[in-house]
């Protein structure tokens, strides 16, 4: 496990479409461990795999003290009002913008254990 460097705006890896993870291998388990460790740093809410240089569909999250991950995530429902909150991105440090987001989204994906969650 390692905290990986965050790629910054302008890095070509951030412009390349991420591809689905088709099989959970040891290298995927290692990637997920690194994503979680990289995301666990205080002040971080989430880190996508491409932000650490890997164009695979996965991200780590850090919400209300809980660190986790999701593989091949997809939003399947959006509801509620659009709410504008100040939002930043680790790949664009020091830049914050009011970003409209739905007050509720439902997401599904897979854990590294193979469990499908919604």
N, C-alpha and C positions, 0 to 999 in steps of 0.2 A: 504494500500500500504506500502511496505517495501523494503528496500535494503537488499537483501539476500546475505549470505556468498557464495563465489565462492568455489566450491569443487576442490581440488587439485589432480594432477596426483597420482594414486594409490588408490583413493577412488573407491570402487566397483561400485558405481552408474555410473561412467564414462565408465565402461566396459559393461554395460547392454544396450541392444538395446532399443531405444525409440519406443513407440507405438503411432499410430495415435489417435488424439482427435476425438471422434465420435459425441460428443454433447457439445454445448456451455452451460455450467452451471455457477452458481455463483462461484464455486471453480475455474473454468477455467478463468472467468473474473478476479478473484483475482490473479491468477497465471500470467496472461498477464500484469496486472497492476504492479506486483512485477518485472516481467522481464523488462518492460520498465523503471521502476525506477532504477533497478540495472544496466541497460545498459546505462542510461543517464549520468553516472559519466564521467567526462572529461577524455579522453584518451582511452575510450572503444568504440570499433566498433560494437561488437555483443556479445550476451550471449545466449547460448542454454539452454533450460529448464533443461537438465541433469546437466549442470554446477551449477545449484542452487538446485540440489537434486531431480528433478522430471523427471522421464523417460517418458515424453510425447513429441510428435513432435511439437515443437514450439521454436521460438527464438525471441529475441529483437534485434533491430539494431539501430545504432546511426551513421548516415552518413551525413556529411555536415550540421550539426546542427539539423537534423531531427531525432527524435526518433520515432520508430514504432515497429511493430511486424508482424509475419507471423505464421499462424497455418498450420500444415501439408504441409510444403514447399516441392517443388520438382523442380529440374532444368529440363527444357524441351528442352533447346537449348544452345549450346556452340558455339562461333564463334570467329574469330579474331586470333591473334597470342597469343602464350603462353608468358606471361610476368613474369619475376622473380622479386619479391619484398620482402623486409624484412618483415616477418610476425611473430607475437607472439600469444600466447594463454594465457588467464587468468588462466587456470588450470595448466600451466607450467610457472610460473612467472620467469622473468629474462632470459628466453631462446628465442632467435630470430633466424630465419633461412630463407634463401632465398627459397621461395616457388613458383613454377610455377602455374600460374592461367591464364585462358583464359581472353582476354581483354574485352570480352562481354559474359554475360550469361543471359538467360531469365528464370525467375522463376515464379511459380504460387503457390498460397496458399489462405488461408482464413483469413480475419480479424475477430476479436472477435464479430463484428456486424453481421457476416454471409456473408459479401460481399466477393466474389471471385475476386482476383486480379491477373493480369499478369504483 
